[in-house]
């Protein structure tokens, strides 16, 4: 969640200034009119790193995140860097004495809770929250606030406790779902920036078709990301026998197309952003004010179709978080012969 180096410092410095004249504002996307056949199911997915809902203006605004989501009309959303707990914005995380990392909390503090699962409500019960800066709120439940403002169900998986706040990842869904798996990924405590990462797997039922959705947030170390990808493509995740239907793997991978973690995943699945017919430009997602890196991705089976992709760039998305969201329309076949597991490479035992 933290980015080090002079390059990013320079980028953020530039991005906090005025935008150049002639900047084009993209209108909110609307669902494509293309309708799938009776043998197909379409799912609109989004991945969004929220930066704890803290915008580039320093304000904590879950309502802005909810507005971004509502503009794009996704069916399923993977959220990274999301918090539950007391808001203490002045606190600074301190490294462990050995090997770096973030202190999980004072001795005697209760352990992290299990994942929170809330099914979606009917649209008539949805209430949009009043826009406000939550920086001074004594307690905030960001997953619940965003889910209620979008009318979606959610599962929140806490990974780290930081000063009375549980910090982790979440999935939102407009459709009924069940939690299949929520686990930590391998952690290498080598730097101050090392922190626990994890993955969430939910089975979402769309028009009778079971779709496996995995949301994740990988580490900043290349070695760590490679180990984490080994797990994600292994027998407990995308290589599992339970992964019997169409799937989507999405999140903040902290890896561009030139890096090993991305290449490993792109060999096993399909980068949806590259699969849309006629797509001429790949848009970077980080940092939101002046994006130079495409590190947020959506991977789908090689038999699935991606019909639409967008990285919304407008005044709202540039300020709401330090990442831009990625929106993809995916079409899955109902035909049993078209369903497949991810093509997991077999490791040599030599």
C-alpha angles and dihedrals in degrees: 000000000000122000119207133197141067093267093063091042089056092046093051090046091055094042093055090063128082117298115246120261115268096039107158118224114217115222117234111278120247127205113275116256091226107113122208119237122255088266093055140068124204123211126185111210133184134191119199133174103210102192086223088302088289108140130209087264090063094248122129104226118164087171090066090054090050090051091052089052094046091052092056099045098218123179094207129022131191112207125196129192099023127153145209123190145045114346112232104162095175093061117104121205114244124213123241116257090244123050100341126259132127124298108246092215143288120316110275094027112136117261122259112284123243119263116295113230123193121171120224119272128222115271092247091065095051117111122189111223123237111262110253143142107262094192092107097040111121091221133012133184102198098182092051094044093051094043092051092048092051099038092239135131118237149194119208122197115193115212105172136021112221118179098327092322126110109218124195150100135302144191124216123199137182089198131065112274143172128218110244103173141353118181144153119254125225113292126204110194101206105124143029087259095059113116137157116279129190150169137236126209121194129172109223120197113215118179090333095312118116111222121189112222121191120186122189147164117210128205133263096243116086091216091050092049091052091054090047092052089050088059095044092052092042133097097279095056130019092358093052122120086233089064088085102139140042115313144197123202112191143155145089105321096174085221132108125209091268095060130088099244092054093045092052092052093043090055092053099040140008126271101232092208090062094045101063111108112245094011104151104172133047109208122214118234106199134100097016096214094053108006116204103152131062101208102138111083146174118212123192137175116284089241094056124089128230110206102173138022131178139169101202110225115184140118092281099049092044092059105029096072141352090253131059117230124244120221123193134175110214126190119204128192121235090210111113092219090059094055113095143165120243111277097248113195113239112240119227116245093206 
